[in-house]
Amino acid sequence: MDEQVADAGWRTWPNAVTLVRLACIPLFWWVLFHTGHRAVAAWLLVSVGATDWIDGYLARRLNQTSTVGKILDPTADRILVVTGLLSVAFAGGVPWWFAGITLFREVLVSALTLALAALGAARIDVLWWGKVSTFMLMGTFPLFLLTSNGHGGALLAWQHYLRIGTWVFGVSALALSWWVFFGYIGPAREALRRGRAARRLR
């Protein structure tokens, strides 16, 4: 089926869900930095991350797959991950080196995406493991926030044990995200080849 015929346009329920998730970012900032309720902010952030699957599910269920959605959804994921990691790092919930490695990977992904688009590469579908790694990262930073206290306060017993588990989960998520990054090299080359071939046929 022709991709243009299957395109549902930009006014779809999946895209609306994605925009609502993005609209939660200012609310998360306000709760974290203006109210000091770290637990509330952590649950809000993890809720936004946990709903990542809804837009994709609705797109398939309602047959509302769109070109805008295929761009908006991964872009929203990048924004939410970067927002989460920087906010939690500023709040002292996670070491800057961990946030920095994660941020560097997100910057590389964004830069390479723009470079491929500028070179005329065909669009690359998001890998399933890429969605998994993003989902894990979205869960990692709320957990770091939940297992930290402002002003260097001592951790409660449950926070201490949960933080140990969070480190295991977080390092696994970060390692997986980098593995996925290198896994995109092959599809990127193929997309570039297909894009150049399509231009020669015009």
Secondary structure as UniProt FT lines:
FT   HELIX           3..6
FT   HELIX           13..30
FT   HELIX           31..35
FT   HELIX           38..50
FT   HELIX           52..61
FT   TURN            62..63
FT   HELIX           67..90
FT   TURN            91..92
FT   HELIX           96..118
FT   TURN            119..120
FT   HELIX           128..146
FT   HELIX           150..152
FT   HELIX           157..183
FT   HELIX           185..200
//
